[in-house]
Structures are given as C-alpha cells and as structure tokens.
C-alpha cells in the first residue's frame, strides 16, 4: 500500500510541476489522471519495491546532489579535452569489482557510471562491471571506488 501511495504522490508532484495550472478545474483533472494511472498500475501489478524504491536509504538525495556535481565536473573536463587542438585522451577498458549486494544497487552504480561523461559501463555482472573510460584519470577515479562506496551506502 505504501508503494501505491508513493507512486501517487510522485505522479501528483510531477503533474503539478509540469502543468503550471492551479485552477480547480485543472487540479481536478490532475487528481483524476493520477488516480486513473495509479489504478491501472495497481491492476497491472506494476507497483512494488523495485518500481518505487522507497526502501533505499534516506541518503539518496545526498547521493543525487553528489552525482550531479560529479556529472557537471566530468562534463566540463570532457568538453575542455575535446576543444583542445590535440585532445588529451587515453581510452581504457577495465573490469571493476562492485560492492553492491542487490540488483537495484548494481543498476544504480552502473547507471551512475553511464551518467558521468567520459565513462560508460559496458557489461554488468553480479560481482563486476566492465567500464570504458575516456581518460586514465576517469578510470583511476572509478578504481578508487568513491562512487562504489556511496552507492553501497544508500543500498
């Protein structure tokens, strides 16, 4: 039941932010739309702990802020390297071991690697992830394991 409430709250927030209309008529349409989508999702048995990961740590928003900072810094780094007359890149592919115990944790880690410019997770296994990095520095940063530890902390 808490997952159904969670998805209803998230859909309502998304609807309110994106619609920009707060008249009673539009709010009524929003409520009807959210209830209809939640009903369909509940009937299709789509609402569970994986679709609404409210069981994850309360540190998730902190991790998101850290990841956004990481994405911005990496984006600037890749852009500066691309603009140089002779780009300073040293592509590398390595298999890194991962600390996550759940599928959700492993997917969050692999997706975090993908979201960070200059790195890409190529293959995800139970205990490892195959990663391509544009530079040696980016690969060394992943080898150091700060992202790995942070994802394990929110798991």
N, C-alpha and C positions, 0 to 999 in steps of 0.2 A: 504493500500500500504506500510506503514512504517513497518508493521509486516512482509510482504514478503521480504522487503529489509533486515530487521533484521535477518530473518532466513537464507537468502542468505549469509550475512556477517559471521554469526556464522558457517555455513557449510563450507565456504571458509577457515576460520581460522582453524577449526578442520582438514580440509583436508590438509592444508599447514603444520600444526604442525605434523600430523601423517605420511605424505608421506615422507618428507625429501628430495624430489627430486624437483629441481628448474629449470630443463631444459625446453625449450619452449614446447617440446612435452608433457611432464608430466603436465606442467601448463595448457596447452590446454585441456588435458584430465580432469584436475580438474575443469576447468571452465565449460566444457560440462557436467560433472557429477553434479555439483552444480546446474546449470540451469535446468537440467532434473529433479532432485529431487524437486526443488522449483516449477517447473511447475506441477509435479504430486501432490504435497501437495496443491497447489493452486486449481487445478481441483477437488481434493477431499474435498475442503473446510476445510482443517485442520489448516490453518494459521489464527489465531485470537489472541485476547489479552490474552487468557489463555495459548496457546502453546508458545507464545513469550511474557513473562511478562515484556515488556519494560516500562510499565506504573508504575512499582514499583519504589520506591524511589531510589535516587542516593546513598543512604546509604547502598544498598545491598552489594557492595564489602566490605565495612567495617564490615557488619554483617558476611559475609563469613569468613573474617580473624578472627573475634572474635570466631566464631563457630569452626574453625579449631583449634584454641588454646584450646578451651573447649574440643574438641574431644581428643586431644593429652594428656591433663592433666587427663581427665577421663580414658583414655586408660591405662596410667601409674598407676593410682590408682587401677583400676580393676586388672591389672597384678600383682601388689605388693600384693594385698589381696589374689589372687589366689595362689601365691607362698608361702605364709605363711603356716607353719605346721598346724595351726588351723585357717582357713580363718575367718576373721572378717567381716561377712556379717549379715545383718538383713533385709531380703526381706520385702518389703511393697507394698501395692496396695492402691492408693487413687485417688479420683476424684478431679481434679483441675479445677477451673473456668478459662476461657480464655477471653482475651480482644479483639481478632480479630473480625472484622465485616464481612469480606469476606471469601468465601470458600478458595481462594488462601492463605490468611493469616493463616487460621486454618490448612491447609495442610502443609504449611511451618513450623509452630510451631510443629505439630505432627511429621513431618519428622526430625526436628532438635532434638527432644527428642529421636527418634529412632537412629539417627546417633551418639549420645553421648553414649559411652559404659557404661553399668550399669543401663541404663534407657530404658524403652520401652513403647510407647503409645499403649494401648490395644484397646481402643474404642474412636472414635472421634465423638462428638456431636456438636450441634450448639453453646452451651454455656459452654461446659465442655469437658475434656479429661480424660479418665481413664488411669492412669500411674502405671507401675510396676517399682520399683527401687530396686537395689541390696542392697543398704545401706540406713540407716537413713539420712546420710549426703547428699546423692544424692537427696533424696526426699525433704529434707529441702531446698536445693538449688533451686529446682523447685518451692517449695511453696513460697520462697522469690520473685520469679517472674521476675528475670532479663531477662531471655530468652523470657518470655512472653511480657515484655515491648519492648525489642529490635525488636521482630517480628512485634509488633503493630506499631513501629516507621517506619518500611520500607514499611508497607502496603499502 
